[in-house]
Amino acid sequence: MSIDLVIGILTEAFYLVLLILLPILGAGLTVGVVLSIFQAATSIQEMTLTFVPKIMITAIAIIVSLPFITDKMIEFTNKIFNLITTVVK
């Protein structure tokens, strides 16, 4: 197993993690910004106001993107298993 192969696998793994987490983090970030603007406009300085909507939107984003996440993870796992059989030979 060469260093180039390991670097390629790790690069693809980090890219996959970024691709999977981007919609979830984006949804949480968007809700956080909208709630911060709402708090600034209404002068409500309650810190716990942002937690419940962020948690709910994050959970919904995870549920909605779950088929995409599982598809990408299965593809990556199959690629790694096929790579193992090629490297071992």
C-alpha positions as CSV (number, residue, x, y, z in Angstrom):
1,M,0.0,0.0,0.0
2,S,1.5,3.3,-1.1
3,I,1.4,6.7,0.5
4,D,-0.4,8.1,-2.5
5,L,-3.2,5.5,-2.1
6,V,-3.6,6.3,1.6
7,I,-3.6,10.1,0.9
8,G,-6.2,9.5,-1.8
9,I,-8.5,7.5,0.6
10,L,-8.2,10.1,3.4
11,T,-8.8,12.9,1.0
12,E,-12.0,11.2,-0.3
13,A,-13.1,10.4,3.3
14,F,-12.7,14.1,4.4
15,Y,-14.5,15.3,1.3
16,L,-17.3,12.8,2.0
17,V,-17.6,14.0,5.6
18,L,-17.8,17.6,4.4
19,L,-20.4,16.7,1.8
20,I,-22.5,14.9,4.3
21,L,-22.4,17.5,7.1
22,L,-22.8,20.6,4.8
23,P,-26.6,20.5,4.5
24,I,-27.1,19.8,8.3
25,L,-24.7,22.6,9.3
26,G,-26.1,24.9,6.7
27,A,-29.6,24.5,8.1
28,G,-28.5,25.1,11.6
29,L,-26.5,28.2,10.6
30,T,-29.4,29.6,8.6
31,V,-31.8,29.2,11.5
32,G,-29.2,30.7,13.9
33,V,-28.7,33.8,11.8
34,V,-32.4,34.3,11.3
35,L,-33.1,34.0,15.0
36,S,-30.2,36.3,15.8
37,I,-31.6,39.0,13.5
38,F,-35.0,38.5,15.1
39,Q,-33.5,38.9,18.6
40,A,-31.7,42.0,17.5
41,A,-34.8,43.5,15.9
42,T,-37.0,42.8,18.9
43,S,-34.4,43.4,21.6
44,I,-35.1,40.0,23.1
45,Q,-31.9,38.9,24.8
46,E,-32.9,35.4,25.9
47,M,-30.0,33.0,25.2
48,T,-32.2,29.8,25.3
49,L,-34.5,31.0,22.6
50,T,-32.2,29.8,19.8
51,F,-31.5,26.3,21.1
52,V,-34.9,24.6,20.5
53,P,-35.4,25.8,16.9
54,K,-31.8,24.9,16.1
55,I,-32.2,21.4,17.5
56,M,-35.5,20.9,15.7
57,I,-34.2,22.1,12.4
58,T,-31.0,20.1,12.7
59,A,-33.0,16.9,13.5
60,I,-35.3,17.6,10.5
61,A,-32.3,18.2,8.3
62,I,-30.7,14.9,9.4
63,I,-34.0,13.0,8.8
64,V,-34.5,14.6,5.3
65,S,-30.9,14.0,4.2
66,L,-30.6,10.5,5.7
67,P,-31.2,8.7,2.3
68,F,-28.5,10.8,0.7
69,I,-26.1,10.1,3.6
70,T,-26.7,6.4,3.6
71,D,-26.3,6.2,-0.2
72,K,-22.9,8.1,0.0
73,M,-21.7,6.0,2.9
74,I,-22.6,2.7,1.2
75,E,-20.8,3.8,-2.0
76,F,-17.7,4.7,0.0
77,T,-17.8,1.5,2.0
78,N,-18.1,-0.6,-1.2
79,K,-15.2,1.3,-2.8
80,I,-13.0,0.6,0.3
81,F,-14.0,-3.1,0.4
82,N,-13.2,-3.4,-3.4
83,L,-9.9,-1.6,-2.8
84,I,-9.0,-4.0,0.0
85,T,-9.4,-7.0,-2.2
86,T,-7.3,-5.3,-4.9
87,V,-4.5,-4.3,-2.5
88,V,-4.3,-7.7,-0.8
89,K,-3.8,-9.6,-4.1
